[in-house]
Amino acid sequence: MKEKIQKYNLPKNLEVSFDNNVASFEVPVSQIKELVNNLYKNFNLSLKLVTATDEREEDGCFRIWYILGSPKDNIVIIPFIKLKDTIEFPSLSLDIHEIIDYERKIQTFFGLKPIGHHNARSIILHENWPKNLFPLRKDFNWQTKPPIAVNNTYHFQKVKGEGIYEISVGPIHAGIIEPGHFRFSVAGESIMLLEPRLGFTHKGSEKLFEVLPLAEKIHLSEKISGDSSFSHSLAFCQALEQLSDTNVPKRALCLRVIYSELERLANHFGDIGAIMLDTGFNFGGAQGSRLRENIMQINERITGSRFLRGVNIVGGVITDISEQENNILTDDLSNIAEDFSEIVDIVDNNASLLNRLEGTGVITFETAKDCGVIGVAGKAIGISSDARVNYPYAMYNELEFDEIATEKSGDVYARFRVRIKEVRSSIKIIQNALSKLPTGNINTHNSDISFKKNAFAVSVVEGWRGDIVYFVKTDSCGNISRVAPRDASFTNWAVLKDAGYDNVVPDFPLINKSFNLSYSGNDL
């Protein structure tokens, strides 16, 4: 581990701590901008998360953590700063574009001010929330309803010019999707500016993580984004296992791979069908829904939960796969793979469908890199990043894995094709895992879990949208004091405006569906 970070030319006076695959060190506030810029730009480390902790009671300070990943080395590097007797810290947003919303969130929830940031608007919390009340500070009483602010105003961006008009969509939509507001500035038929406004599903999850019992914390992680219940709880449990030095049995690690890929299959099938349905291709929509339902029924048959909830625990899983079920599932997946191939053959010969997908909702490679786009959207523009390969967890490093599925065009069609490739890859991974399923226990049976004191852990899991990151910290008593989840949606919502630019408004539902970002996973 020490040898791996030597190449990053860190200042020699830094005291670097090592734990598992994490290297952390305090940086003087005056040096943080130069150091993070160096790691991000010169060594191409990926920004995973920027967050804060309120440690005034124990250490008289706030801390801001800059979590960067080195995929080639499978390590996480975390420089952090302490803010004592000040609430100001230098903004890095002018140098690193994708850090903008992380700094806005720190300002909104902790009241810490990024000096030099060009966008001071609140994020997630709406204008009825009091300006000087910061819910992630430790002295905020989570059981008290705050007074309603009446004079705050959210200012949407404006496009000026002859013939420009605005279209407001949402936050309530015609369907069962979650609420979100979209403000279009349009010239003729072309979208000149698209601004999403989120936060309507904010539920105080990060504060709840501080106060709930451990079992309820795991259940809460499953609710961050319901269609990614297993991946979120897996990321959380992995962080807790690091903090408690818990060794997970090999069989449990393999089962986690199987359940993760079943979750990926269900959602990709659903999205593939929904994208086709939004073009008016009802056959494709119906087939996607049918295949998704097949996987959901498999999930329920194996675990008792269609969404794979209640399966992960600290130390493994609670649901096993019998030898008989192993054979049944293997056959089911072979039939589904054959069925899916027939559908894709029909799709590939539908010129009207492809015409709607190709060239629609394009994002450029440069935009994707600047905004830190990840997951399906990033792979669709040629960004070859996948936590299953870059930061292997569970038993992924022992299973055959196809090349990371990528496309080049960055449009709806590319995002559609990435999902098709990932479906085929997931089926192979599950079949391979089933054939190599080790014998033994499925969990450690540890009913009395204790965590390291004044410690932290980072866990990265490749959800079906993209990587999910959990930062978990304990206090001086070994209690969990901070849980900061980051769904892929938080990163990718920022680029939706670029995908909408210069398209026509009727194509926006198709563009939006090709990303299929989580409102809940963003709003926390």
PEPE-V23680 format. One record per residue. RES is the residue in one letter. OMEGA is omega as a letter, one per 30 degrees, with the letter a starting at -180 (999 if undefined). Layout:
BEGIN
RES	OMEGA
RES	OMEGA
END
This chain:
BEGIN
M	l
K	a
E	a
K	a
I	a
Q	a
K	a
Y	l
N	l
L	l
P	a
K	a
N	a
L	l
E	a
V	l
S	a
F	l
D	a
N	a
N	a
V	l
A	a
S	a
F	l
E	l
V	l
P	a
V	a
S	a
Q	a
I	a
K	a
E	a
L	a
V	l
N	a
N	a
L	a
Y	a
K	a
N	a
F	l
N	l
L	a
S	l
L	a
K	a
L	l
V	a
T	a
A	l
T	l
D	a
E	a
R	a
E	a
E	a
D	l
G	a
C	l
F	l
R	l
I	a
W	l
Y	a
I	a
L	a
G	l
S	a
P	a
K	a
D	a
N	l
I	l
V	a
I	a
I	l
P	l
F	l
I	l
K	l
L	l
K	l
D	l
T	l
I	a
E	l
F	a
P	l
S	l
L	a
S	l
L	l
D	a
I	a
H	a
E	a
I	a
I	a
D	l
Y	a
E	l
R	a
K	l
I	l
Q	a
T	a
F	l
F	a
G	l
L	a
K	l
P	a
I	a
G	l
H	a
H	a
N	a
A	a
R	l
S	l
I	l
I	l
L	a
H	a
E	l
N	l
W	a
P	a
K	a
N	l
L	a
F	a
P	l
L	l
R	a
K	a
D	l
F	a
N	a
W	a
Q	a
T	l
K	a
P	l
P	a
I	l
A	a
V	a
N	l
N	a
T	l
Y	a
H	l
F	l
Q	a
K	l
V	a
K	l
G	a
E	l
G	l
I	l
Y	a
E	l
I	l
S	l
V	l
G	g
P	l
I	a
H	l
A	a
G	a
I	l
I	a
E	a
P	l
G	a
H	l
F	l
R	a
F	l
S	a
V	l
A	a
G	l
E	a
S	l
I	l
M	l
L	l
L	l
E	l
P	l
R	a
L	l
G	a
F	l
T	l
H	a
K	l
G	a
S	a
E	l
K	l
L	l
F	a
E	a
V	a
L	l
P	a
L	a
A	l
E	l
K	l
I	l
H	l
L	l
S	l
E	a
K	l
I	l
S	a
G	a
D	l
S	a
S	a
F	a
S	l
H	l
S	l
L	l
A	l
F	a
C	l
Q	l
A	l
L	l
E	l
Q	a
L	a
S	a
D	l
T	l
N	a
V	l
P	a
K	a
R	l
A	l
L	l
C	l
L	l
R	l
V	a
I	a
Y	l
S	a
E	l
L	l
E	l
R	a
L	a
A	a
N	l
H	l
F	l
G	a
D	l
I	l
G	a
A	l
I	l
M	l
L	a
D	l
T	a
G	a
F	a
N	l
F	a
G	l
G	a
A	a
Q	l
G	l
S	a
R	a
L	l
R	a
E	l
N	a
I	l
M	l
Q	l
I	l
N	a
E	a
R	a
I	a
T	a
G	a
S	l
R	a
F	l
L	l
R	l
G	a
V	a
N	l
I	l
V	a
G	l
G	a
V	a
I	a
T	a
D	l
I	a
S	l
E	l
Q	l
E	l
N	a
N	a
I	a
L	l
T	l
D	l
D	a
L	l
S	l
N	l
I	l
A	l
E	l
D	a
F	l
S	l
E	l
I	a
V	l
D	l
I	a
V	a
D	l
N	l
N	a
A	a
S	l
L	a
L	l
N	l
R	a
L	a
E	l
G	a
T	l
G	a
V	l
I	a
T	l
F	a
E	l
T	a
A	l
K	a
D	a
C	l
G	a
V	a
I	l
G	a
V	a
A	l
G	l
K	a
A	l
I	l
G	l
I	a
S	a
S	a
D	a
A	l
R	l
V	a
N	l
Y	a
P	a
Y	a
A	a
M	a
Y	a
N	l
E	a
L	l
E	a
F	l
D	l
E	l
I	a
A	l
T	l
E	a
K	a
S	l
G	a
D	l
V	a
Y	l
A	l
R	l
F	a
R	l
V	l
R	l
I	l
K	a
E	l
V	a
R	l
S	a
S	l
I	l
K	a
I	a
I	a
Q	l
N	l
A	l
L	a
S	a
K	a
L	a
P	l
T	l
G	a
N	l
I	l
N	a
T	l
H	a
N	a
S	a
D	a
I	l
S	a
F	l
K	a
K	l
N	a
A	l
F	a
A	l
V	l
S	l
V	l
V	l
E	l
G	a
W	l
R	a
G	a
D	l
I	a
V	l
Y	l
F	a
V	a
K	l
T	l
D	a
S	l
C	a
G	l
N	l
I	a
S	a
R	l
V	l
A	l
P	l
R	l
D	l
A	a
S	a
F	l
T	a
N	l
W	a
A	a
V	a
L	l
K	l
D	l
A	a
G	a
Y	l
D	l
N	l
V	a
V	l
P	l
D	a
F	l
P	l
L	l
I	a
N	a
K	a
S	l
F	a
N	a
L	a
S	l
Y	a
S	a
G	l
N	a
D	l
L	999
END
